Protein backbone atom coordinates (compact mmCIF):
# COMPACT_ATOMS: atom_id res chain seq x y z
CA UNK A 1 0.00 0.00 0.00
CA UNK A 2 1.02 3.61 -0.58
CA UNK A 3 0.80 4.36 3.08
CA UNK A 4 3.44 1.77 3.85
CA UNK A 5 6.03 3.60 1.69
CA UNK A 6 5.10 7.16 2.71
CA UNK A 7 7.74 9.33 4.43
CA UNK A 8 7.12 11.78 7.16
CA UNK A 9 8.11 15.38 6.55
CA UNK A 10 10.91 15.03 9.03
CA UNK A 11 12.18 11.90 7.29
CA UNK A 12 12.12 13.67 3.97
CA UNK A 13 13.91 16.72 5.25
CA UNK A 14 16.47 14.53 7.00
CA UNK A 15 17.08 12.58 3.82
CA UNK A 16 17.52 15.71 1.74
CA UNK A 17 19.86 17.11 4.36
CA UNK A 18 21.94 13.94 4.23
CA UNK A 19 22.19 14.28 0.45
CA UNK A 20 23.36 17.90 0.77
CA UNK A 21 25.83 17.02 3.48
CA UNK A 22 27.22 14.14 1.43
CA UNK A 23 28.04 16.40 -1.52
CA UNK A 24 31.65 17.51 -1.12
CA UNK A 25 31.12 20.47 -3.44
CA UNK A 26 28.61 21.93 -0.99
CA UNK A 27 30.83 21.49 2.05
CA UNK A 28 33.10 24.40 1.07
CA UNK A 29 31.63 26.86 -1.35
CA UNK A 30 32.09 30.57 -2.15
CA UNK A 31 29.08 32.55 -3.32
CA UNK A 32 28.85 36.24 -4.27
CA UNK A 33 25.64 38.19 -3.99
CA UNK A 34 23.80 41.13 -2.47
CA UNK A 35 22.66 41.10 1.16
CA UNK A 36 18.95 41.60 1.79
CA UNK A 37 16.56 41.09 4.70
CA UNK A 38 19.50 41.37 7.10
CA UNK A 39 18.63 40.65 10.76
CA UNK A 40 21.13 40.83 13.60
CA UNK A 41 19.84 38.66 16.45
CA UNK A 42 21.42 40.56 19.32
CA UNK A 43 20.50 38.05 22.01
CA UNK A 44 22.26 35.13 20.34
CA UNK A 45 24.73 37.06 18.22
CA UNK A 46 23.64 35.18 15.06
CA UNK A 47 22.98 37.02 11.77
CA UNK A 48 20.21 36.00 9.35
CA UNK A 49 19.91 37.33 5.82
CA UNK A 50 19.33 36.46 2.18
CA UNK A 51 21.91 36.51 -0.60
CA UNK A 52 20.54 37.42 -4.00
CA UNK A 53 21.42 38.36 -7.54
CA UNK A 54 19.29 39.58 -10.44
CA UNK A 55 17.28 36.32 -10.75
CA UNK A 56 17.52 34.28 -7.54
CA UNK A 57 17.95 34.38 -3.78
CA UNK A 58 19.12 31.99 -1.09
CA UNK A 59 18.75 32.16 2.66
CA UNK A 60 21.91 32.45 4.75
CA UNK A 61 22.92 32.39 8.38
CA UNK A 62 26.16 33.29 10.16
CA UNK A 63 26.51 32.07 13.70
CA UNK A 64 27.94 34.18 16.49
CA UNK A 65 31.28 32.35 16.48
CA UNK A 66 31.90 33.53 12.93
CA UNK A 67 30.27 36.97 13.36
CA UNK A 68 32.77 38.01 16.01
CA UNK A 69 35.61 37.78 13.48
CA UNK A 70 33.98 40.22 11.06
CA UNK A 71 35.87 43.49 10.58
CA UNK A 72 32.78 45.32 9.34
CA UNK A 73 29.04 45.45 9.91
CA UNK A 74 26.98 43.80 7.12
CA UNK A 75 24.22 45.97 5.68
CA UNK A 76 21.39 45.52 3.18
CA UNK A 77 22.47 46.24 -0.38
CA UNK A 78 26.11 45.34 0.28
CA UNK A 79 27.66 42.90 -2.20
CA UNK A 80 29.77 40.31 -0.41
CA UNK A 81 31.67 37.09 -0.87
CA UNK A 82 30.39 34.33 1.38
CA UNK A 83 32.47 31.24 2.19
CA UNK A 84 30.75 28.36 3.95
CA UNK A 85 28.66 25.24 3.41
CA UNK A 86 25.22 24.59 1.96
CA UNK A 87 22.84 22.43 3.97
CA UNK A 88 19.17 21.98 4.87
CA UNK A 89 17.43 23.40 7.89
CA UNK A 90 15.28 20.37 8.75
CA UNK A 91 12.63 22.18 10.74
CA UNK A 92 11.57 24.42 7.87
CA UNK A 93 12.66 22.15 5.00
CA UNK A 94 14.71 24.90 3.33
CA UNK A 95 18.27 24.84 2.24
CA UNK A 96 20.60 27.71 3.08
CA UNK A 97 24.18 28.79 3.26
CA UNK A 98 25.89 28.54 6.60
CA UNK A 99 28.41 31.39 6.25
CA UNK A 100 31.76 31.04 7.93
CA UNK A 101 33.50 34.10 6.40
CA UNK A 102 32.29 37.24 4.68
CA UNK A 103 34.27 39.78 2.68
CA UNK A 104 32.87 42.84 0.93
CA UNK A 105 33.24 43.09 -2.83
CA UNK A 106 35.43 45.99 -3.96
CA UNK A 107 36.52 47.94 -0.86
CA UNK A 108 38.17 45.86 1.83
CA UNK A 109 36.42 44.90 5.03
CA UNK A 110 38.69 47.12 7.11
CA UNK A 111 37.94 50.18 5.02
CA UNK A 112 34.23 49.56 5.27
CA UNK A 113 34.51 49.05 9.02
CA UNK A 114 36.58 52.25 9.22
CA UNK A 115 33.97 54.29 7.35
CA UNK A 116 31.08 52.76 9.28
CA UNK A 117 32.60 53.55 12.67
CA UNK A 118 33.71 56.99 11.52
CA UNK A 119 30.17 57.77 10.40
CA UNK A 120 28.76 56.57 13.71
CA UNK A 121 31.17 58.56 15.88
CA UNK A 122 30.82 61.65 13.69
CA UNK A 123 27.05 61.55 14.13
CA UNK A 124 27.62 61.52 17.90
CA UNK A 125 29.72 64.69 17.63
CA UNK A 126 32.82 62.92 18.92
CA UNK A 127 35.05 64.59 16.30
CA UNK A 128 33.56 68.10 16.52
CA UNK A 129 36.09 70.93 16.68
CA UNK A 130 34.18 72.37 19.61
CA UNK A 131 35.43 69.41 21.66
CA UNK A 132 39.09 70.04 20.86
CA UNK A 133 41.29 71.28 23.70
CA UNK A 134 43.93 73.95 23.20
CA UNK A 135 47.56 72.85 23.38
CA UNK A 136 49.71 74.46 26.10
CA UNK A 137 52.23 77.03 24.87
CA UNK A 138 55.01 76.00 27.25
CA UNK A 139 54.45 72.43 28.49
CA UNK A 140 56.52 71.40 31.49
CA UNK A 141 55.73 67.69 31.33
CA UNK A 142 54.93 65.71 28.17
CA UNK A 143 53.45 62.21 28.09
CA UNK A 144 54.70 59.99 25.25
CA UNK A 145 52.78 56.82 24.31
CA UNK A 146 54.50 54.58 21.76
CA UNK A 147 56.53 51.43 21.33
CA UNK A 148 59.78 51.22 23.34
CA UNK A 149 61.59 49.60 20.40
CA UNK A 150 60.34 51.58 17.41
CA UNK A 151 62.05 54.50 15.66
CA UNK A 152 59.10 56.73 16.59
CA UNK A 153 60.26 56.98 20.21
CA UNK A 154 63.75 58.13 19.27
CA UNK A 155 62.37 60.59 16.72
CA UNK A 156 60.06 62.11 19.33
CA UNK A 157 62.75 62.32 22.02
CA UNK A 158 65.30 63.83 19.61
CA UNK A 159 62.89 66.56 18.52
CA UNK A 160 61.81 67.36 22.08
CA UNK A 161 65.39 67.57 23.38
CA UNK A 162 66.46 69.75 20.47
CA UNK A 163 63.51 72.13 20.42
CA UNK A 164 62.60 72.38 24.11
CA UNK A 165 64.96 70.62 26.53
CA UNK A 166 63.19 72.31 29.47
CA UNK A 167 60.27 69.87 29.29
CA UNK A 168 60.21 66.59 31.21
CA UNK A 169 59.09 63.45 29.34
CA UNK A 170 56.90 60.74 30.88
CA UNK A 171 57.15 57.65 28.66
CA UNK A 172 54.49 54.92 28.69
CA UNK A 173 55.47 51.91 26.51
CA UNK A 174 52.71 50.17 24.52
CA UNK A 175 52.21 47.77 21.64
CA UNK A 176 51.56 49.76 18.49
CA UNK A 177 49.93 46.93 16.53
CA UNK A 178 48.33 43.58 17.15
CA UNK A 179 45.65 42.39 19.55
CA UNK A 180 47.06 44.26 22.57
CA UNK A 181 47.49 47.61 20.83
CA UNK A 182 44.14 49.21 21.67
CA UNK A 183 43.95 48.01 25.29
CA UNK A 184 47.50 49.10 26.10
CA UNK A 185 46.94 52.53 24.56
CA UNK A 186 43.72 52.90 26.54
CA UNK A 187 45.58 52.06 29.75
CA UNK A 188 48.32 54.53 28.84
CA UNK A 189 45.89 57.43 28.25
CA UNK A 190 44.03 56.67 31.47
CA UNK A 191 47.27 56.44 33.47
CA UNK A 192 48.62 59.77 32.22
CA UNK A 193 45.27 61.42 32.94
CA UNK A 194 45.56 60.32 36.55
CA UNK A 195 48.79 62.29 36.91
CA UNK A 196 48.18 65.88 37.87
CA UNK A 197 51.14 67.48 36.11
CA UNK A 198 51.13 66.18 32.51
CA UNK A 199 50.41 69.07 30.15
CA UNK A 200 50.12 67.29 26.79
CA UNK A 201 50.23 63.72 25.43
CA UNK A 202 51.88 62.52 22.21
CA UNK A 203 50.47 59.25 20.84
CA UNK A 204 52.61 57.99 17.98
CA UNK A 205 53.98 55.20 15.86
CA UNK A 206 55.55 54.81 12.43
CA UNK A 207 53.74 54.13 9.18
CA UNK A 208 52.20 50.84 8.13
CA UNK A 209 49.32 49.15 6.39
CA UNK A 210 45.72 49.53 7.47
CA UNK A 211 46.05 46.20 9.22
CA UNK A 212 49.12 47.42 11.14
CA UNK A 213 47.33 50.61 12.23
CA UNK A 214 43.99 48.94 12.92
CA UNK A 215 44.38 49.03 16.69
CA UNK A 216 44.06 52.84 16.54
CA UNK A 217 40.60 52.43 14.97
CA UNK A 218 39.27 50.58 18.00
CA UNK A 219 36.05 52.24 19.15
CA UNK A 220 36.90 52.17 22.84
CA UNK A 221 40.36 53.63 22.25
CA UNK A 222 38.91 56.36 20.03
CA UNK A 223 36.41 57.29 22.74
CA UNK A 224 39.17 57.28 25.38
CA UNK A 225 41.25 59.68 23.28
CA UNK A 226 38.27 61.99 22.75
CA UNK A 227 37.42 62.02 26.47
CA UNK A 228 40.98 62.64 27.67
CA UNK A 229 41.26 65.60 30.03
CA UNK A 230 44.80 66.22 28.76
CA UNK A 231 45.25 67.46 25.17
CA UNK A 232 46.42 64.66 22.85
CA UNK A 233 48.48 65.04 19.69
CA UNK A 234 48.09 62.08 17.33
CA UNK A 235 51.21 61.26 15.30
CA UNK A 236 50.23 57.84 13.98
CA UNK A 237 51.69 56.59 10.72
CA UNK A 238 52.87 58.77 7.88
CA UNK A 239 51.28 61.79 6.25
CA UNK A 240 48.84 59.75 4.10
CA UNK A 241 47.83 57.41 6.96
CA UNK A 242 44.66 58.22 8.85
CA UNK A 243 43.13 56.48 11.86
CA UNK A 244 40.04 57.31 13.88
CA UNK A 245 42.31 58.36 16.74
CA UNK A 246 43.55 61.16 14.45
CA UNK A 247 40.00 62.53 14.27
CA UNK A 248 39.42 62.14 18.02
CA UNK A 249 42.71 63.74 19.07
CA UNK A 250 42.96 67.47 19.77
CA UNK A 251 45.64 67.84 17.07
CA UNK A 252 46.75 65.54 14.27
CA UNK A 253 50.35 65.46 13.06
CA UNK A 254 51.52 63.74 9.87
CA UNK A 255 54.40 61.93 11.64
CA UNK A 256 55.61 61.28 15.20
CA UNK A 257 58.41 63.83 14.68
CA UNK A 258 55.90 66.43 13.54
CA UNK A 259 53.80 65.68 16.63
CA UNK A 260 56.81 66.46 18.82
CA UNK A 261 57.40 69.72 16.94
CA UNK A 262 53.77 70.72 17.45
CA UNK A 263 53.90 69.86 21.16
CA UNK A 264 56.70 72.27 22.12
CA UNK A 265 58.03 75.67 21.04
CA UNK A 266 61.50 76.13 19.56
CA UNK A 267 63.77 77.36 22.33
CA UNK A 268 66.00 79.20 19.83
CA UNK A 269 62.99 81.16 18.62
CA UNK A 270 62.09 81.86 22.26
CA UNK A 271 65.62 83.19 22.85
CA UNK A 272 65.21 85.53 19.87
CA UNK A 273 61.77 86.61 21.05
CA UNK A 274 63.14 87.12 24.57
CA UNK A 275 66.06 89.20 23.29
CA UNK A 276 63.69 91.28 21.23
CA UNK A 277 61.39 91.76 24.21
CA UNK A 278 64.33 92.77 26.40
CA UNK A 279 65.48 95.26 23.76
CA UNK A 280 61.99 96.69 23.47
CA UNK A 281 61.63 96.76 27.25
CA UNK A 282 64.95 98.63 27.60
CA UNK A 283 63.83 101.17 25.01
CA UNK A 284 60.47 101.49 26.70
CA UNK A 285 62.14 102.04 30.10
CA UNK A 286 64.58 104.59 28.64
CA UNK A 287 61.73 106.43 26.92
CA UNK A 288 59.68 106.30 30.10
CA UNK A 289 62.54 107.65 32.20
CA UNK A 290 63.19 110.45 29.70
CA UNK A 291 59.50 111.29 29.56
CA UNK A 292 59.20 111.33 33.35
CA UNK A 293 62.41 113.35 33.62
CA UNK A 294 60.96 115.92 31.24
CA UNK A 295 57.77 115.93 33.32
CA UNK A 296 59.80 116.49 36.49
CA UNK A 297 61.65 119.38 34.88
CA UNK A 298 58.37 120.85 33.73
CA UNK A 299 56.90 120.45 37.21
CA UNK A 300 60.02 122.00 38.76
CA UNK A 301 59.65 124.93 36.41
CA UNK A 302 55.98 125.28 37.32
CA UNK A 303 56.85 124.94 41.01
CA UNK A 304 59.54 127.60 40.72
CA UNK A 305 56.99 129.92 39.15
CA UNK A 306 54.73 129.35 42.18
CA UNK A 307 57.54 130.07 44.71
CA UNK A 308 56.58 133.27 46.65
CA UNK A 309 60.17 134.47 46.61
CA UNK A 310 60.26 133.93 42.86
CA UNK A 311 56.90 135.66 42.46
CA UNK A 312 58.14 138.65 44.55
CA UNK A 313 61.35 138.74 42.55
CA UNK A 314 59.40 138.65 39.29
CA UNK A 315 57.10 141.39 40.55
CA UNK A 316 60.12 143.52 41.61
CA UNK A 317 61.59 143.02 38.16
CA UNK A 318 58.28 143.96 36.58
CA UNK A 319 58.02 147.09 38.80
CA UNK A 320 61.61 148.03 38.03
CA UNK A 321 60.87 147.57 34.34
CA UNK A 322 57.72 149.70 34.65
CA UNK A 323 59.67 152.38 36.59
CA UNK A 324 62.31 152.45 33.86
CA UNK A 325 59.63 152.80 31.25
CA UNK A 326 57.97 155.58 33.29
CA UNK A 327 61.32 157.36 33.74
CA UNK A 328 62.00 157.13 30.04
CA UNK A 329 58.50 158.34 29.23
CA UNK A 330 58.76 161.13 31.82
CA UNK A 331 62.13 162.25 30.48
CA UNK A 332 60.71 162.19 27.00
CA UNK A 333 57.68 164.24 28.10
CA UNK A 334 59.88 166.70 30.04
CA UNK A 335 62.19 166.97 27.09
CA UNK A 336 59.36 167.70 24.72
CA UNK A 337 57.68 170.14 27.14
CA UNK A 338 60.99 171.84 27.87
CA UNK A 339 61.44 172.48 24.17
CA UNK A 340 57.90 173.82 23.97
CA UNK A 341 58.50 175.93 27.06
CA UNK A 342 61.63 177.45 25.57
CA UNK A 343 59.72 178.27 22.44
CA UNK A 344 56.87 179.80 24.44
CA UNK A 345 59.28 181.64 26.70
CA UNK A 346 60.94 183.10 23.68
CA UNK A 347 57.59 184.12 22.33
CA UNK A 348 56.65 185.65 25.69
CA UNK A 349 59.99 187.37 25.93
CA UNK A 350 59.44 188.82 22.52
CA UNK A 351 56.10 190.11 23.70
CA UNK A 352 57.61 191.69 26.88
CA UNK A 353 56.88 195.49 26.85
CA UNK A 354 60.15 196.15 28.57
CA UNK A 355 61.99 194.62 25.66
CA UNK A 356 60.11 197.01 23.38
CA UNK A 357 60.94 199.89 25.69
CA UNK A 358 64.64 198.86 25.56
CA UNK A 359 64.35 199.03 21.84
CA UNK A 360 62.95 202.57 22.08
CA UNK A 361 59.26 201.94 21.93
CA UNK A 362 58.25 204.31 24.83
CA UNK A 363 54.69 204.06 26.20
CA UNK A 364 53.00 207.46 26.72
CA UNK A 365 50.48 208.10 29.52
CA UNK A 366 48.16 211.02 30.12
CA UNK A 367 46.59 211.06 33.50
CA UNK A 368 47.60 207.44 33.96
CA UNK A 369 45.86 206.56 30.76
CA UNK A 370 47.98 205.11 28.06
CA UNK A 371 47.93 207.24 24.99
CA UNK A 372 47.83 205.40 21.71
CA UNK A 373 46.98 208.36 19.42
CA UNK A 374 47.64 212.10 19.22
CA UNK A 375 43.93 212.50 19.17
CA UNK A 376 43.87 211.55 22.84
CA UNK A 377 45.96 214.62 23.85
CA UNK A 378 45.86 218.30 23.21
CA UNK A 379 48.26 221.17 23.43
CA UNK A 380 49.09 222.10 27.02
CA UNK A 381 48.42 218.58 28.39
CA UNK A 382 50.78 216.91 30.76
CA UNK A 383 52.08 213.55 29.50
CA UNK A 384 54.44 210.98 31.01
CA UNK A 385 57.04 209.00 29.05
CA UNK A 386 57.94 205.67 30.69
CA UNK A 387 61.46 204.44 29.96
CA UNK A 388 62.84 201.07 31.17
CA UNK A 389 65.01 202.89 33.69
CA UNK A 390 62.63 205.76 34.63
CA UNK A 391 60.01 208.21 33.34
CA UNK A 392 59.88 211.80 32.07
CA UNK A 393 57.02 214.24 32.54
CA UNK A 394 56.50 216.59 29.57
CA UNK A 395 54.22 219.41 28.59
CA UNK A 396 52.62 219.24 25.17
CA UNK A 397 53.69 222.35 23.24
CA UNK A 398 52.51 221.39 19.80
CA UNK A 399 50.65 218.55 18.13
CA UNK A 400 51.29 217.49 14.57
CA UNK A 401 49.15 214.95 12.88
CA UNK A 402 50.84 212.52 10.53
CA UNK A 403 49.97 209.10 9.01
CA UNK A 404 52.61 206.45 9.65
CA UNK A 405 52.64 203.40 7.45
CA UNK A 406 52.91 200.14 9.39
Secondary structure, DSSP 4 states (H G I P E B T S, - for coil): -HHHHPPPHHHHHHHHHHHHHH-GGGTSEEEEEEEEEEEEETTTTEEEEEEE-SS-EEEEEE-HHHHTT-SS---TT-EEEEEEEEEEETTTTEEEEEEEEEEESSS-HHHHHHHHHHHHHHHTTTT-GGGPPPPPSS-SEEEEEE-SSSHHHHHHHHHHHHH-TTSEEEEEE--SSSTTHHHHHHHHHHHHHHSSS--EEEEEE----TTTTGGGG-HHHHHHHHH-SSEEEEEES-TT---HHHHHSSEE-SSHHHHHHHHS--HHHHHHHHHHHHHHHHHHHHHHHHHHHHHHHHHHHHHHHH-HHHHHHHHHHHHHHHHHHHHHHHHHHHHHHHHHHHHHHHHHHHT-HHHHHHTT--EEEETTEEE-SGGG--TT-EEEEEETTEEEEEE-----------
